[in-house]
Structure formats: C-alpha cells, structure tokens
Amino acid sequence: MTTYKKKPAGGPRKQQAAAAPTAIKLQVGQIAETEIKRTGINGEGIGYIDRQVVFIPGALPEEKVRVKVTKVEAKHAVAELQMVVKASPKRVEPRCPVYAECGGCSLQHASYDLQLDMKRELVRESFARYAKLPKAPVERTVGMSDPWSYRNKAQLPIVQHKGDVVVGLFQAGSHNIVDVSGCHVQHPLTNRIVQEVRDIARDLGVKLYDEKTHKGELRTVVARVGFETGECQLTLVTRTKELSHRQELVKRMAEQVPELTSIMQNVNPARTSLIFGDETFPLWGADVMEERLGDVQFSLSPRAFFQLNPEQTTKLYNLVADAAALTGKEVLVDAYCGVGTIGLWLAPKAREVHGMDIVPEAIADAKRNAEKSGITNTRFVVGAAEQILVDWMKKGLRPDVVVVDPPRTGLHPELLQALLKTAPKKIVYVSCNPSTLGKDCGVLGEKYEVKKVTPVDMFPQTAHVESVTELRLK
C-alpha cells in the first residue's frame, strides 16, 4: 500500500520529489490480507504487506490469509494467522490434539508430499542465496512411507504445573508446559517410559526441579529405544546427586517396563538450557544400550549422539556412501564422528578411516562399536575437528575423502580453511541446516564444485531437513 501527497507549489524538482511514493511502515496490531509466496526456514509462510516481508506461522504456499501483525523489525515482520481466506489443496487436519500449543511439529497442517516439496525448496533457496548457485543440482527429498512414530529418543523436562506432574515441552516464548507424553512422532515405547516416570514420580512425591528457584532434583526424563534390538534406556537428569525415592523409582520402572535394559542418572547442577551435565552413572542394568544399523553394532551411552530416525538414517548413510564412491584404496576422515556411525558404515569400503569428536564418551563408544563390529581399519580420537585435521596434516596425513556432519552452526571457519588447504578429492557434507550448508559451500566453492545435493526427511511433520552434498575438487 502506498500514499501520495498533493503536488506542492514549486519547481519541477520539488514536485517530482514530493510525488514519489512513500511506503507505510507496518504497525503491531495491524490487520491485513496477503498471499503466501514461499516457506521460511522454520516452516512459516512468507508473504508481503506494504512491501515488507512478513513471516506467518501456520500458513502454506499459495494460500491467501488474513493476519494480525505481532512484531515489526527493521527488515521483516511477524504476524499471527487469523483466518485462511483461500486454503491450499495440500492443507490437512493435524493429527496431534496439542499441535497448536506444542509447536514441536510445525508442518502437521501440510500434506506429506507438500512437506517434501517445501524442504527441497528450502535447500534450493539456501544454495541460491548463500552459495550464489541458483541452479544447484538439488534432488527430490527422500521421504518415508509412514512419517509417524519414527523418533527413537525423547528428552523432556518434568515439572510441577498447576498442581500436577507434567512431562512435556515449553510453548515457544513462554514457560507454559504442554504435556506431550503421547507424542505421535515418538516410538510408542519412549512414550510409555516417559508416562511411567511421570506417574511414579507423582505417586512417590519425587522432588522436581524448579528453574526459577534453581531448587529441586529431577529435571529431565530421557528415554531411548533400539529399533533393531528392542533395548531401552532411561536416563534421569538431576540437579543434584541426591534423588528422593531413587531406589523405589528405579524398582518400579524396571517392573513396569520390562523392556528396559539400562537406567542411568546424569547430574547437571548448572542454570542452563543444556540437557546433560558432565557426570553420568548407572542405577540399574547395563551402562549402555545396544543398537544396530545394517551390519554395524552400536553401544550407546546416555550422552552419545545417535540419529533419531533409524529408518531414514540408513537411507542417509547409503547416500553418503554413494557420494563417497569408495574403492577400498581411500583414506577417509570422518569429522564430527560422534559414536562413529558414518565412519563405521563406510569403513568396509575404505583403506582407513580417521574420526574425531569433542565428546570423550562418544569416542569411547566409537572405539567399542568398531571392536564389536569387527572393524579394524578405524582410528577415533578426542578433539575439535578444526584442530585435529590441521595436526594430522602436519604429520603427513592427506585424506582422499572427508565426510563432515557438523552441528546446526555449520563448519568451524578454521576447518573450512583446513579443508581448502588439504584439498581432498572429495568432500561429503551431511547437513542439518540449509542456511549454514549454503554459506559453507559458498566458501568451499573457491576450490570445489557442487555435484549433487539430496535432501533427506529425517524429521517428518517438522520444518527440519537434512541433506547430503557431494563436493568435488575442481
């Protein structure tokens, strides 16, 4: 919308300046209608009001919606969806009864085929914007035949809320907790474990953590299940080593959930949003949980990273193997290796595999996993990828292929420079964040060509998308 002033008296220059259109700045509380042009990184619809970009959670591409502006920034605004004036034919009814309150699954209102298309577009837009590659070779998103009950791990705060014990997620921008103990994207066993802990803690009167006062004991429930082995692990994260009614809680959990093979306690005394502290010890059963991916055996300690969607993980790692195209002669570096999942998956086709990670427990697990799987051509060390790779370079190691699977923040700047200096023939970039992937590929574009990008839907019903990118030395 634009406004025009009357032509004032004066010369042509003054009249021309006065006649120029002036954009009206959006106001909080303003009601307007807009058409949704595309999807934002968090799954929100993106439209334009008075020439300003507006992010609208819950809106889908090609819809016309009525919204209320709730926030105005220098370069964009945020609006609340008031009414869908013209709905997309791909809009569906969310399955979850607390979908609107929870916010964990931001795309349940979109059909699954639309979700896959939206995620492909997110990756394409990131390459166009950050890597200056408007025609990046982005494949169709690899999806699931059944995009529900896929998560093998739940980690949820347990709190006293309105006189009751609740296990759930905090609503965005608030301290209101939503009970998600029956989550539709979680494996049924993780839901059951969480529900049993909640009920037993309520019955026993376990002292729960209060983040406002930084008092209490039990703060988070972490449940993990092995899709292949059927083993289950429960970790109780506490503020203190003391845990009221610990013995009775453990006894009743072991009785109520016979599938449990491991009950652990982790102590996190800090005022922090991080889940885990540094100290972990067993309360009952095994110290680790066993799981398999293909022919590779994994022993998982509570803090060890392991992909949350086993079915899609196999597809993801096969895409990594295809991109690496190993012949048995290559030296491979697995940066951010975690418990060794990718390195061990590729080891049978490589001459040798070298992995690194900053979490000591993960490296211990990686070594144990290699031994259990009978894999002898791997080396895993504790340390930051950017430091370890430079050190290995100084000692003469020249990898043929480097696989990177960084956190959402992307590759460390020093690692990017180390990769450009080392110049392996191929880099396989496993990404969980299209924005940082695009930025990093823009830097690597100095020496590397993007040959293929394949998005993988590791988290259906959410806006998250992983991808495998093959970069080849020019």
Secondary structure as GFF3:
##gff-version 3
##sequence-region A 1 474
A	DSSP	beta_strand	2	3	.	.	.	ID=ss1
A	DSSP	alpha_helix	12	19	.	.	.	ID=ss2
A	DSSP	beta_strand	22	23	.	.	.	ID=ss3
A	DSSP	beta_strand	31	35	.	.	.	ID=ss4
A	DSSP	beta_strand	38	39	.	.	.	ID=ss5
A	DSSP	beta_strand	45	49	.	.	.	ID=ss6
A	DSSP	beta_strand	52	56	.	.	.	ID=ss7
A	DSSP	beta_strand	64	72	.	.	.	ID=ss8
A	DSSP	beta_strand	76	86	.	.	.	ID=ss9
A	DSSP	alpha_helix	99	102	.	.	.	ID=ss10
A	DSSP	alpha_helix	112	130	.	.	.	ID=ss11
A	DSSP	beta_strand	153	161	.	.	.	ID=ss12
A	DSSP	beta_strand	164	170	.	.	.	ID=ss13
A	DSSP	beta_strand	177	179	.	.	.	ID=ss14
A	DSSP	alpha_helix	188	204	.	.	.	ID=ss15
A	DSSP	beta_strand	218	225	.	.	.	ID=ss16
A	DSSP	beta_strand	232	238	.	.	.	ID=ss17
A	DSSP	alpha_helix	246	256	.	.	.	ID=ss18
A	DSSP	beta_strand	260	267	.	.	.	ID=ss19
A	DSSP	beta_strand	279	285	.	.	.	ID=ss20
A	DSSP	beta_strand	289	293	.	.	.	ID=ss21
A	DSSP	beta_strand	296	300	.	.	.	ID=ss22
A	DSSP	alpha_helix	310	324	.	.	.	ID=ss23
A	DSSP	beta_strand	331	335	.	.	.	ID=ss24
A	DSSP	alpha_helix	341	346	.	.	.	ID=ss25
A	DSSP	three_ten_helix	347	349	.	.	.	ID=ss26
A	DSSP	beta_strand	352	357	.	.	.	ID=ss27
A	DSSP	alpha_helix	360	372	.	.	.	ID=ss28
A	DSSP	beta_strand	378	382	.	.	.	ID=ss29
A	DSSP	alpha_helix	385	394	.	.	.	ID=ss30
A	DSSP	beta_strand	401	404	.	.	.	ID=ss31
A	DSSP	alpha_helix	413	422	.	.	.	ID=ss32
A	DSSP	beta_strand	426	431	.	.	.	ID=ss33
A	DSSP	alpha_helix	434	444	.	.	.	ID=ss34
A	DSSP	beta_strand	448	456	.	.	.	ID=ss35
A	DSSP	beta_strand	466	473	.	.	.	ID=ss36
###
